[in-house]
Amino acid sequence: MTETFDDLLRAGASADVSGWDFAWLEGRASEERPPWGYARLLADRLGTATASLDVQTGGGEVLAEAPAFPPTAVATESWPPNVAHATRLLHPRGVVVVADPDEPPLPFGDGAFDLVTSRHPATIWWAELARVLRPGGTYLAQHVGPASAFELIEFFLGPQPEARRGRHPDDEAAAAEAAGLEVVDLRTARLRMEIHDVAAVVYLLRKVIWWVPDFTVDRYRDRLRDLHDLVAAEGPFVAHSTRHLVEARRPDR
């Protein structure tokens, strides 16, 4: 039986959006993965670190994929449901989860870690990342790039020309270097997203709340209907995510 428009709205509105696992979207939406395999790179670095910090860990799902952690392993997160989720997932693995507002300063001493990591941080405070790294330490992260998913965002908000430059990898590399870090690797990818129904849209906009900050189903019902009709007539709604892998090192000197 085909789900009606209202059925799809209810499904997306009732889905659990805690944590940072997008498995609920299986069969409803898909996204290409970056070619560098961030989870594998992260696991390799954790295996050789002595003290690690994962910033804005979300629900801890990506960090928890690592087979081993250094003797000191810490993760930070700001959103209370994610803090609870990450605590349940990571504490049994020996990783301490710290509730942190994602604003400077980080609640750690200078030079506390030889490895700092993050996957899709919402904010990036380069001076703080540099401060908590030991000399010779590394920041390894996968960042969201410029104009990511903007086909979907602009479907709801209209053109956002000024926002399209945000998160540009060149700008971030310059900011990292201004904070005293050396950028040793910077790779970019543009990845195809396919959205197969409006339930996926409702789920995404409830979970990734900065895409359409004032989103509610009632407020955007007419635009959701437009997207539902568009998918029915033309097939999946196509957008593109952008990602970049950045590795920066604090000089030994």
C-alpha positions in Angstrom: 0.0 0.0 0.0 1.4 3.4 -1.0 1.9 5.9 1.8 -0.1 9.0 1.4 1.3 12.5 1.8 -0.1 12.7 5.3 1.3 9.2 6.1 4.7 10.4 5.1 4.6 13.5 7.1 3.6 11.5 10.2 6.4 9.0 9.6 9.1 11.7 9.3 7.7 13.7 12.3 7.6 10.7 14.6 11.0 9.2 13.9 13.6 9.3 16.6 16.3 12.0 15.6 18.6 11.5 18.6 22.1 10.5 18.0 23.9 10.9 14.6 22.9 7.6 12.9 20.9 8.0 9.7 19.9 4.4 9.3 16.2 5.4 9.5 16.6 6.8 6.0 17.4 3.5 4.4 15.1 3.1 1.4 14.0 6.7 1.7 17.2 8.6 0.9 20.8 7.9 -0.1 24.1 9.7 -0.2 27.5 8.9 -1.7 30.4 8.5 0.7 33.6 10.4 0.4 36.5 8.4 -1.2 39.0 8.7 1.6 37.1 6.6 4.2 37.2 8.9 7.3 36.2 6.1 9.8 39.1 4.0 8.7 41.5 6.9 8.9 40.2 7.8 12.3 40.6 4.2 13.6 44.2 4.1 12.3 45.2 7.4 14.1 43.5 6.4 17.3 45.5 3.1 17.3 48.8 5.1 17.6 47.7 8.1 19.7 48.4 8.4 23.5 45.7 11.0 24.3 42.8 11.8 21.9 39.9 14.2 21.8 36.9 13.9 19.5 35.1 17.3 19.3 31.4 17.5 18.7 31.1 13.7 18.6 27.3 13.7 18.0 25.9 10.4 19.3 29.4 8.9 19.2 28.5 6.4 16.5 31.5 7.1 14.2 34.0 7.2 17.1 32.6 3.9 18.4 33.5 2.2 15.1 37.2 2.3 16.1 38.5 -1.0 17.3 40.9 0.5 19.9 41.4 3.8 21.8 44.5 5.4 23.4 45.0 5.3 27.2 43.3 8.7 27.5 40.3 9.2 25.2 37.7 12.0 25.5 34.8 13.2 23.4 32.7 16.4 23.7 29.1 17.1 22.7 26.7 19.9 23.4 23.2 18.5 22.6 21.8 16.7 25.7 20.2 13.8 23.8 23.4 13.2 22.0 25.4 13.5 25.2 23.3 10.7 26.7 23.5 8.6 23.6 27.3 9.0 23.3 27.7 8.2 27.0 25.9 4.9 26.6 27.9 4.0 23.5 31.4 5.2 24.5 31.7 4.8 28.3 31.9 1.0 28.1 34.8 1.5 25.6 36.7 3.7 28.1 36.0 7.0 26.4 34.9 9.8 28.7 32.1 12.0 27.2 32.1 15.6 28.4 29.1 17.9 28.0 30.5 21.1 26.3 28.6 24.1 24.7 30.8 24.0 21.6 32.1 27.5 22.4 35.6 28.4 23.5 37.4 27.6 25.7 37.5 23.9 25.4 37.5 22.5 29.0 41.1 21.1 28.8 44.6 22.2 29.5 47.1 23.4 27.0 48.8 20.6 25.0 46.5 17.9 26.5 46.2 15.8 23.4 48.4 14.5 20.6 45.3 13.8 18.4 42.1 15.9 18.0 39.4 14.7 15.6 36.0 15.7 14.5 33.4 14.6 12.0 31.1 17.4 10.7 31.7 19.9 13.4 29.1 22.7 13.4 31.6 25.3 14.6 35.4 25.3 14.3 37.5 27.2 16.8 40.9 26.9 15.3 42.8 28.7 18.1 41.3 26.3 20.7 42.1 23.3 18.6 45.7 24.5 18.3 45.9 25.2 22.1 44.9 21.8 23.3 47.2 20.0 20.8 50.7 19.0 21.9 53.6 20.2 19.8 53.7 17.7 16.9 50.0 16.8 17.5 47.5 16.4 14.7 44.0 17.6 14.0 42.2 15.1 11.6 38.6 15.9 10.6 36.0 15.6 8.0 34.2 18.9 7.5 31.0 19.8 5.7 31.9 21.9 2.7 30.3 25.0 1.1 26.7 24.9 -0.2 26.2 21.4 1.0 22.6 20.2 0.3 21.8 23.7 -0.9 19.4 22.3 -3.5 17.2 21.2 -0.7 17.8 24.1 1.6 17.0 26.7 -1.1 13.9 24.7 -2.1 12.5 25.8 1.3 14.3 29.1 1.9 14.9 30.5 -1.6 18.3 31.6 -2.9 21.0 31.9 -0.3 23.9 33.5 -2.3 25.8 34.9 0.6 25.7 31.6 2.5 27.1 29.6 -0.4 30.7 30.7 0.4 30.6 29.5 4.0 32.8 26.6 5.0 35.0 26.9 2.0 38.1 24.6 2.4 40.5 27.4 1.3 39.1 29.7 4.0 39.3 27.0 6.6 42.9 26.2 5.7 43.8 29.9 6.0 42.1 30.1 9.4 44.0 27.0 10.6 47.3 28.4 9.5 46.5 31.8 11.1 46.0 29.8 14.4 49.5 28.4 14.1 48.7 25.0 12.5 50.3 23.6 9.4 47.8 22.1 6.9 49.4 18.9 5.6 46.4 17.4 3.8 43.2 18.9 2.3 40.9 16.9 0.0 37.4 17.7 -1.3 34.4 15.8 -2.6 31.0 16.6 -4.1 28.6 13.8 -3.5 25.2 12.9 -4.9 22.2 12.8 -2.6 18.8 11.2 -3.6 15.7 11.8 -1.6 12.8 9.4 -2.5 10.0 10.7 -0.3 8.9 13.6 1.8 9.2 11.6 5.1 13.0 11.7 4.5 12.8 15.4 4.1 10.9 15.9 7.4 13.3 13.6 9.2 16.4 15.4 7.8 15.1 18.9 8.6 14.2 17.9 12.2 17.7 16.3 12.6 20.0 18.8 10.8 18.3 21.8 12.4 20.6 24.4 10.9 19.5 23.7 7.3 16.1 25.3 7.7 16.3 26.8 11.2 12.6 27.6 11.6 11.4 24.3 10.2 8.2 22.7 11.4 5.8 20.5 9.4 3.0 22.9 9.8 5.0 26.0 8.8 6.3 24.4 5.7 3.4 22.1 4.8 2.7 23.7 1.5 6.3 23.5 0.4 6.5 19.9 1.5 3.4 19.2 -0.6 5.2 20.8 -3.6 8.2 18.5 -3.0 6.0 15.5 -2.6 4.3 16.2 -5.9 7.7 16.9 -7.6 9.0 13.5 -6.5 5.8 11.7 -7.7 6.1 13.3 -11.1 9.9 13.3 -11.7 11.5 10.8 -9.4 14.0 11.3 -6.6 14.9 14.9 -5.5 18.6 15.2 -6.2 20.9 17.4 -4.1 24.7 17.4 -3.5 26.6 17.3 -0.3 30.2 18.6 -0.1 32.9 17.4 2.2 36.5 18.0 2.9 39.1 16.0 4.7 41.6 18.3 6.6 44.7 17.3 8.4 46.6 20.0 10.3 49.6 19.7 12.5 50.9 21.8 15.4 54.5 22.5 14.7 57.1 20.9 17.1 58.7 24.2 17.8 
